[in-house]
Amino acid sequence: MENFNWGIIGCGDVTEKKSGPAFNKVPGSKVAAVMRRDAEKAADYAHRHNIGKWYSDAADLLNDGEVNAIYIATPPSSHLEYAIAALQKGLPVYVEKPVTVNAEQAQQIADAVQQYNGRLVVAHYRRRLPMFLKVKELLQQNVIGKVRTVQMRLWQSRKPALVTKNAPNWRTQPDISGGGYFHDLAPHQLDLMLYFFGKPLTYQGFALNQEGLNEADDHVTGSILFENKVVFNGSWSFNVAETENTDLCEIIGTEGKISFSVFGNTINFWNGHTHQTIDFVHPENIQHPMINSVVGYLRGLEPNPCTIDEAVTLMKIIDSFTTKASDK
């Protein structure tokens, strides 16, 4: 079976522990080369992670004959360019979330996947974590009866505790990130909703910049009606007091409730018969299970764990939720 020699485009913070080392822990997979526009940082990353080659130009990495798969871990504004360039060369792609800055660009990637008969996976890696597989299992077992509503709150202070410490400020530059902290964190949460509840029927929301500290909206609200009649309501605020920091998802059914933090490691569920708390220890490299599935998909052993079409739907929801309140 084919071995995959990955080229990483954009070896920044996310690749240090969350993803990068995991490629070398999957049988038949390794990181062969990395690219970063800052040559000194690219060389330093390659040296620290025992990677044989580094580049400061993505074209050079894409033309490396040893590299036969691409992981795109740059900020979202360059995902479209790099994904299409890789697909044109017939290379499979694993691309970070959010897949692009908006749904229009996501659709362009989807069109390219079809045009070039390509293989592309979006890095909504929480789908493969044991904690969220357990939530899906509980839902399939109807432990809380029929799901009626989902209430999600992610409230953080002006310096969100959930964002990587010393992270560059591109996350609050909409032309690079697509929006603000919502675009960095909410894709994980909303993708899980699609993973749990399926196809959305309608969705709407609005966003505004309450604090005016930068160009990005810091308050977002939105609702989704799924085809199975599950109703979702979400609230995201990035300007509350630190004492009000909240990360909570409550799935409420006809016989009980499941609650968890998307960025935590504990599930609680109640029904008329039991109250149970389940704690999880996430993998050292949190994307390891997903990358294992990516390689399995590329080898034809399992379905695509997160398709570009699913990501297009997610980006349409994000675009809807981040429509300016003043434009409503």
Residue pairs with C-beta under 8 A, 6 or more apart in sequence:
1 28
1 299
2 28
2 68
2 298
2 299
3 28
3 29
3 30
4 28
4 29
4 30
4 68
4 69
4 92
4 295
4 298
5 30
5 31
5 32
5 33
5 66
5 67
5 68
5 69
6 23
6 29
6 30
6 31
6 32
6 67
6 69
6 70
6 71
7 31
7 32
7 33
7 34
7 35
7 61
7 62
7 64
7 67
7 69
7 70
7 71
8 15
8 20
8 23
8 31
8 33
8 34
8 35
8 70
8 71
8 73
9 35
9 58
9 61
9 70
9 71
9 72
9 73
9 74
9 82
10 35
10 36
10 72
10 73
10 74
10 75
10 78
11 20
11 34
11 35
11 36
11 41
11 42
11 45
11 46
11 73
12 36
12 73
12 74
12 168
13 164
13 167
14 73
14 96
14 164
15 34
15 45
15 71
15 73
17 284
17 285
18 285
18 286
18 287
19 71
19 73
19 123
19 125
19 285
19 286
19 287
19 291
20 31
20 49
20 285
21 49
21 285
22 283
22 285
22 287
22 288
22 291
22 292
23 29
23 30
23 31
23 71
23 291
24 30
24 31
25 285
25 288
26 288
26 291
26 292
26 295
27 295
28 295
28 299
29 291
29 295
31 49
31 51
32 51
32 52
32 53
32 64
32 66
32 67
33 46
33 51
33 52
33 53
33 54
33 55
33 61
33 64
33 66
33 67
34 42
34 45
34 46
34 49
34 51
34 53
34 54
34 55
34 61
35 42
35 54
35 55
35 56
35 57
35 58
35 60
35 61
36 42
36 45
36 54
36 56
37 56
37 57
38 56
39 54
39 56
42 54
42 55
42 56
43 54
45 51
45 54
46 52
46 53
46 54
53 64
53 66
55 61
55 64
58 82
58 85
59 85
61 67
61 70
62 70
62 85
62 86
62 89
62 91
67 91
68 91
68 92
69 91
69 92
69 93
69 94
69 298
70 82
70 86
70 91
70 92
70 93
70 94
71 93
71 94
71 95
72 78
72 79
72 82
72 83
72 86
72 93
72 94
72 95
72 96
73 96
74 82
74 96
75 170
75 176
75 177
76 96
76 98
76 99
76 100
76 101
76 176
76 177
76 178
76 183
77 101
77 175
77 176
77 177
77 178
79 95
79 96
79 99
79 100
79 105
79 109
80 100
80 105
80 108
80 109
82 95
83 93
83 95
83 109
83 112
83 120
84 108
84 109
84 112
86 92
86 93
87 93
87 109
87 112
87 113
87 115
87 116
87 118
87 120
88 112
88 116
90 116
90 118
92 118
92 119
92 120
92 121
92 298
93 118
93 119
93 120
93 121
94 120
94 121
94 123
94 291
94 294
95 109
95 120
95 121
95 122
95 123
96 123
97 122
97 123
97 124
97 187
97 188
97 191
97 311
98 178
98 183
98 184
98 187
98 311
98 314
98 315
98 318
99 106
99 109
99 122
99 308
99 311
99 314
99 315
100 106
100 108
100 109
100 178
100 315
101 174
101 175
101 176
101 177
101 178
101 183
102 178
102 315
102 318
102 319
103 312
103 315
103 316
103 318
103 319
105 315
106 308
106 311
106 312
106 315
107 312
109 120
109 308
110 308
110 309
110 312
112 118
113 119
113 120
113 308
119 297
119 298
119 304
120 307
120 308
121 294
121 297
121 304
121 305
121 306
121 307
122 306
122 307
122 308
122 310
122 311
123 287
123 290
123 306
124 187
124 188
124 191
124 192
124 195
124 290
124 306
124 310
124 311
124 314
125 286
125 287
125 289
125 290
125 291
126 132
126 188
126 191
126 192
126 262
127 191
127 192
127 195
127 290
127 305
127 306
128 289
128 290
128 292
128 293
128 305
129 280
129 282
129 283
129 286
129 289
130 280
130 289
131 260
131 265
131 267
131 280
131 282
132 192
132 195
134 267
134 278
134 280
135 192
135 196
135 251
135 258
135 260
135 267
136 195
136 196
138 144
138 258
138 267
138 269
139 147
139 196
139 251
139 258
142 253
143 255
143 256
143 258
143 269
143 271
144 251
144 252
144 253
144 254
144 255
144 256
144 257
144 258
144 269
144 270
144 271
145 253
145 254
145 255
145 256
145 271
146 253
146 254
147 197
147 228
147 230
147 251
147 252
147 253
148 230
148 231
148 252
148 253
148 254
149 230
149 231
149 232
149 233
149 252
150 193
150 197
150 230
150 231
150 232
150 233
150 249
150 250
150 251
150 252
151 233
151 234
151 248
151 249
151 250
151 252
152 189
152 193
152 232
152 233
152 234
152 235
152 248
152 249
152 250
152 262
153 234
153 235
153 236
153 246
153 247
153 248
154 185
154 186
154 189
154 234
154 235
154 236
154 237
154 246
154 247
154 262
155 235
155 236
155 237
155 238
155 240
155 244
155 245
155 246
156 162
156 181
156 237
156 238
156 240
156 245
157 238
157 239
157 240
157 241
157 242
157 244
157 245
158 211
158 213
158 218
158 238
158 239
160 181
160 185
160 238
161 242
161 245
162 185
162 247
162 263
163 171
163 181
163 184
163 185
169 214
170 176
170 177
171 177
171 180
171 181
171 183
171 184
171 216
172 180
172 181
172 214
172 215
172 216
173 214
173 215
173 216
174 180
174 215
174 216
177 183
177 184
177 216
178 318
179 207
179 216
179 217
179 318
179 322
180 214
180 216
180 217
180 218
180 238
181 216
181 218
181 236
181 238
182 207
182 216
182 217
182 220
182 236
182 238
182 318
182 321
182 322
183 318
183 322
185 236
185 263
186 220
186 234
186 236
186 318
186 321
187 314
187 318
188 262
188 263
189 234
189 249
189 262
190 234
190 314
190 317
190 318
191 306
191 310
191 311
191 314
192 249
192 262
193 224
193 232
194 200
194 310
194 313
194 314
196 251
197 226
197 228
197 230
197 232
198 226
198 227
198 228
199 226
199 227
199 313
200 224
200 225
200 226
200 227
200 313
200 317
201 225
201 226
201 227
202 224
202 225
203 222
203 223
203 224
203 225
203 316
203 317
203 320
203 321
204 222
204 223
204 320
204 321
205 220
205 221
205 222
205 223
205 234
205 320
205 321
205 322
205 323
206 220
206 221
206 222
206 321
206 322
206 323
206 324
206 325
206 328
207 217
207 219
207 220
207 221
207 321
207 322
207 323
207 324
207 325
208 217
208 218
208 219
208 324
208 325
208 326
209 215
209 216
209 217
209 218
209 219
210 218
210 219
210 239
211 218
211 239
213 239
217 322
217 324
218 237
218 238
218 239
219 236
219 237
219 238
219 239
220 234
220 235
220 236
220 237
220 321
220 322
221 234
221 235
221 236
221 321
222 233
222 234
222 317
222 320
222 321
223 231
223 232
223 233
223 234
224 231
224 232
224 317
225 231
225 232
226 232
234 321
247 261
247 262
247 263
247 264
248 259
248 260
248 261
249 259
249 260
249 261
249 262
250 257
250 258
250 259
251 257
251 258
251 259
255 271
255 272
256 269
256 270
256 271
256 272
257 269
257 270
257 271
258 267
258 268
258 269
259 267
259 268
259 269
260 266
260 267
260 268
265 279
265 280
265 281
265 282
266 277
266 278
266 279
266 280
267 277
267 278
267 280
268 275
268 276
268 277
268 278
269 275
269 276
270 276
283 289
290 305
290 306
293 302
293 305
294 305
296 302
297 303
297 304
297 305
